[in-house]
Amino acid sequence: MEKLIALLQEKTGMSEDMSRQAATVAFEFFKEKLPDAIGDKLEEFAAGDIGLDDVTDLLPGGLGDLAGGFFGKG
């Protein structure tokens, strides 16, 4: 999540505290809205511990390929 916080600071000029709050709100939103199998992996993905393929592979019915294509993978 530190990369997201730094990106928010760089792109918006927000303070580190504000960027951290915004990132936390975004993560909580996505964790709530995405299926558990994906939401549980968001923090690992943001930390760089797993890649996009590891997350999109969890999507059902070929949606992983679609999402990967959307993000320039695949």
C-alpha positions in Angstrom: 0.0 0.0 0.0 3.0 2.3 0.4 3.4 2.5 -3.4 -0.2 3.7 -3.6 0.3 6.2 -0.9 3.4 7.6 -2.6 1.5 7.8 -5.9 -1.4 9.6 -4.4 1.0 12.1 -2.8 2.9 12.6 -6.1 -0.2 12.9 -8.4 -2.4 14.9 -6.1 -0.1 16.9 -3.8 -1.9 15.5 -0.7 0.0 15.0 2.5 1.2 11.6 3.5 -1.6 11.4 6.2 -4.3 12.3 3.7 -2.9 9.9 1.1 -2.8 7.1 3.6 -6.4 7.8 4.5 -7.5 7.8 0.9 -5.6 4.6 0.2 -7.2 2.9 3.2 -10.7 4.0 2.1 -10.1 2.7 -1.4 -8.8 -0.6 -0.1 -11.7 -1.1 2.3 -14.1 -0.3 -0.5 -12.6 -2.8 -2.9 -12.2 -5.5 -0.3 -15.9 -5.1 0.5 -17.1 -5.1 -3.1 -14.9 -7.8 -4.6 -15.3 -11.5 -4.0 -13.5 -12.6 -0.8 -10.9 -14.6 -2.8 -9.8 -11.4 -4.5 -10.4 -8.9 -1.8 -8.2 -10.9 0.5 -5.3 -10.6 -1.9 -5.4 -6.8 -2.4 -2.9 -6.0 0.3 -0.4 -8.6 -1.0 -0.8 -7.3 -4.5 -0.3 -3.7 -3.4 2.8 -4.7 -1.5 4.2 -6.4 -4.6 4.1 -9.8 -2.9 2.0 -11.2 -5.7 1.4 -10.1 -9.3 -1.6 -9.2 -11.3 -1.8 -12.7 -12.7 -2.1 -14.1 -9.2 -5.2 -11.9 -8.7 -6.9 -12.2 -12.1 -6.5 -16.0 -12.0 -9.0 -16.0 -9.1 -11.7 -14.5 -11.3 -14.3 -16.9 -12.6 -15.2 -17.8 -16.2 -12.4 -16.2 -18.2 -12.8 -12.8 -16.5 -9.2 -13.1 -15.4 -8.1 -13.0 -19.1 -10.4 -10.0 -19.7 -9.1 -8.1 -16.6 -5.5 -9.0 -17.6 -6.1 -7.5 -21.0 -7.6 -4.4 -19.5 -4.4 -3.9 -17.5 -2.2 -4.6 -20.5 -1.4 -8.2 -19.5 -2.2 -11.2 -21.6 
